[in-house]
Amino acid sequence: MRTRRRRGCLTAGAGAATLSLLAATTTAARAAPAAGPVDVRARQAFVNASAAPGGTIGVRPTAELLTGQAPRWGLTLTLPQGVAYVRTYEDGTDGDCAPSADGRIVKCTAKDGKADVAAYVLVEVDADVAPGTTLTFTTTADTGDTVDAQPGNDTVTGKVAVRTPADLGFAWEAPSGPVAVGEGVTTRLVVTNHGPAPVRLDAVHFSMGTDYGTESGYEKDCWAEPDVLICDVLEDLAPGATVTIPFAWNFPKEAAGTTHRVQASLPTPTPNDPDRSNDEATLVLTVAKASSTTSTTGGWLAEVGAGPVMAAAAGATALTLTGGALVLLRNRSRRTG
């Protein structure tokens, strides 16, 4: 198989890169600090740097005990007006955390002997917060009754922009009944920006879920990982714009009577998407039982054409394989909604 190196479009963005660095440097357990003047430091990161009205934000507050010892210390996360606490994830939290009664403050206490306290907090933006609003979050390291010798690093703030939402929706166009072995059938994944704002579509993941394996022959904008096909799109979609990715199938006789599923989804959530329920869709193909007159030749293939839509692309490059192997064709179909 020809391997493809991941490109930047499949990463979670600058916010996630900061998060990875933060996790690597602040959440690992360290030896207890030596006795002496107490110094704690607050840090803060966001899983996504923007959100839509009614959307969610992941916040990662952290406090570090750099020097000295404090009998009881921790952090306080203060949420801005228009944001409410939803939950604290166990995965990514190291400390005892609890929200205030009004959901505007989250306090976390360090566990005994730990030099770090960290939390992964999910919050929700009120639906009536106007796009263009800047939300300011504050994390404060707290040493209780112990005096901090360096108070200048006890508090940090961070900002998240509220943006006009853009709803990406996935849908498959496919036969309503069983498909016959040895006969070609085309299915299409349609990704639509339902608006109201433009949105960037970097890539689509396809979980193939088939017993017929994959081999070389991938369209240039796609590559395979175990059980997953990743196809670049790398386009900004205007409201109403549609991306169509066609797959052409041809099942061999060994597939008769089987069912195959292909789940299409975003590699990472779109921060400003108000409706995550339509961010994935599953194609279900049922292969009819073979009859004595059914052709038994051919493999199965998937035709992929990524890219948003302006006009029909000229030409298509076909790469063919037989014997039940995956074949990908280049066929870019473009139109605007």
N, C-alpha and C positions, 0 to 999 in steps of 0.2 A: 504494500500500500504506500502511496506517496504521502509523506507526512507534511503537514502544514503547521508552521509556527503560529501560535495565537497572536492576533493583532490587538492593538489598543482598544478597538471597538468592543471587544468582548469583556473588557474589565469593567468594574463597577464605577469608575470615574475617580476624580481627584479625592472626593470625600472618602471613598473606600480605601484608596491608597494611604491616606492619612490614618485611617482606622487601623489598617494592617500594621503600619509602623508603630502606632500607639500600643497595639496589643503586644507587639514584639518587645517593647521597651519598658512597659509599665505594669503589665499584669503578671509577669513571672515573679515567683516568690523569691525574696532576698533574705539574707541573714538579718537578724534584728540589729538596729542601729546601736552604736555605742552610746554610753551615757554622755551627757553634755547638753549644751543648749539645744532646744527643740526647734526644728525647722521643717515645716510641711509645705508641699507644693501642690497646687490644683492644676488639673489639665482637663480638656474637654474636646470631644470630636463628634461629628455627625455622620450617620450612615448615608443620608442624602442631604444635599445643601439647599434644596428647594422643595416646596410642597404646594399642593393645590388646596383651596378652601375645602374643608371636610377630609383632607388627606392626613396621613400619619408621618411622623418623623422619628427616627431612631437616634437617641442621644447617648453618648458614652462619657459620663463624668468619671474622673479618676483623681485620687489624692495619694500622694507619696510622703512617707515619713523619711525625710532625707537624713536628719541627724537627731540624736537625743532619744528620749523615751517619754511617752505620754500614757497615763493609765487608761484613758478612754479618748479616742479621737475618731474622726471620720470625715464625711463630706455632706454638703447640702446643695442640691440642685434646685434652683428657683426657675419656674416656668413663666414666660411672659403672659400678659393678658391676651385672651383669645386662644389659649392652648390648655388642654386638660390631660391629666395623667390617664394612661390606659393600663399599662402593666409593666412589671419588671421581669425580664427574662433571666432564668437561672443560668443559662449558657451565656457567659460573658459577665456575670456578676460574681464578685468576690467580696462579700460583706453582708451585713444584716440590714436590709433596706425596707423602708415603709413610707407610703405617701401621707401627707397631711389630710385632714378631713375634707378640705375643699379641693384637693387634687392639684394644688398649685406649687407644692414643695415636696421634694423627695429627700429623705435623710437616710444616710447609710453609715453604719458603724463598722470599723475595722474589726476583724476577728483577732482573737488573742495571738500575739506573737507575729502578726503579719505587718510588713512595712508598706503594704499597698492596700487600698480599698478601691473597688471599681464597680460600676453598674452599667447595665444595658437597659435603658428605659425607653419604652414606646409611648409616644404622646400623640394626641390628635388635635389638629387645627379646627377651630369652630367653622361651621359652614358659612357663617356670615362675615368672616374676615375677608376684607377686600384684597384682590390681587394688587401687587405693588407694595403691600405691607412688609416691613422688615421685623422679624421676631428676634428678640435678644434673650438668650439663655445665659444664666449665671451659675457657675460652680464655685463653691467656697470650701476650702479645707478648714476643718474645725478641730482645735486641740482642747476644747472644753475649758477647764480651769488652768491648764498649763499655758504659760506664756510662750508665744512663738517669737524667737529671736529675729526672724526675717519675715515680717508680715507682708512685705511687698509682693510675694508670690503666692499668697493665700487665696486670691480670687482671680478668676478668668471668665471672660464673656465670649460668646460666639453668636453669630447671626445666621438666620435662615430666611430666605426670600419666599414670599407667597406669590405664586404665579398663576396665570390663567390656566385652567386645566385643559388637557388634551386626552381624549379617550381613544386608545387603540383597541380595536376589536378584531378577533380572529374568527374565521368561519371557513369550513371546507365545502367545496362543491364536489359532489361525488354521486355515483349511481345509487339509486334507492334500494336496489335488490342485489342478489348475488352476481358475481362476475364469473365468466367461464374460463376454464384453463385454456391456454394457448391463444387467447384472444386479447388484443390490446385494449386497455381502458385508461382514460385520463381522469385524474382528479386534480383539483386546484385548491391551494390554500390562498384565501383572500384576506389581506390585512388592511383594515380601513382606519383612517384617522377620523373619528366622529366629531372632532373639534371640542371646543371652539377655537383652540390655539394650535399653531403649528407644533410638530413634535419630531424629534430625531428617532429614526429606526435604524439601529446599527446592525442587528443580526437576528436570525430566527434559529431556534434549536428544534430539531426533529428527533424524537425518540422512536427509532424504527420498530422495535419490538417484533421482529420477524425471525423465523427459523431458517431463513435462506442466506444469511450472512452478507457481508459486503466485501468487495474487492476494489482494485484500482479502477480509475475511469471517472473521477469526480470532476464536475464542472469547476472552473478555476476559482469561483468565489465560495466554494464549499469544501469542507474537509471532514473527515470522520474521526471520532473518538469511539471507545467501546460503546456500542449500542446507540450512539448519538451522531447525527449529521448536523453540522453547523454551517449555516449559509450567511455570508455577509450581505447586507443591503446598503448601509452607509449612505442614507438619504434623509433629507429633511422633508417631511410630508406636510403639505398644506391641509387645512381643514377640508374634508371630503376626498382627499387623495387616497388611492388604493394601490397596493402592491399585490400582484398575482404571481404565485409560485406554482407552476404546473408539475405534476408527477405523472408519468406514463407507466402503467403496470402491465406485465404479461407473465402470468403464473404458469409454472410447469405442471405436469400431471400429478406430481407428488404433493402438490398443494391442494388438491381436490378435497372439499369438505372441511377446510380449515378457515379460521378467522384471523385477520391481521389488523393490528392497530398502530397508528402513527400519531403521536402526540406532538403538536406544534406549540411552542411557547417562547416567551422572551427569555434571553439568558439572564437578564437582571430586570427587576421591576422598573417601570417608568415612574419617577417620583411624583409627577403632576397628574397621574392618571386617576380620575375619581372612581373608576369602576374596574377593579382588578378581576372581577369574575369572568370577563370576556377576554382576558389576556392569554388564554390558551384554548385549544380546541383539539379534539381527538377524532381522527379519521378511522372508521371501522369498515374494513373490506371483508366480506364473506365470499369465499370461493365455492362455487357450486360443485356438487359431486360430479365426477366425470362420467360420461356416457360412452357407449361404444363408438359413437360418431364424432366425439370431441377430439380436436387436435391435441397432441401430446408434446409438441415441440416448443422451444422457447424457454427463457428464464423469466426473471421479473426485473423490471427496471424502474427507476425513478428519474423523471426529467425535472431539472431545477433551473429556474430563471429568476434571479434576484434583481431588485431595483424598482423604484417607483415609476410613475407612469406618465408619459407624455405622448408617445406615439409608438406604434408597433416597431420592434427592433428588426433590423434587416438580418436575415440569415440565422441559422441555428447549426451548431456543431454537435453531431451525434457521436457518442462513443459507445460501441456495442460490445456486450459480453453475453455469453450464453451459459446454460447449465445452472440456472438459479442464482446468478450473481447480480448485484446491484449495478445498474448502468445509469449514468447521469448525462442528460443532454443540456446544452446551453440554449435557452429560448427565452429571451427577455420580452415580456409583454407589458406595455406601458400605457396607462391612460389616466386621466384625471377624473375625479368624481364630480 
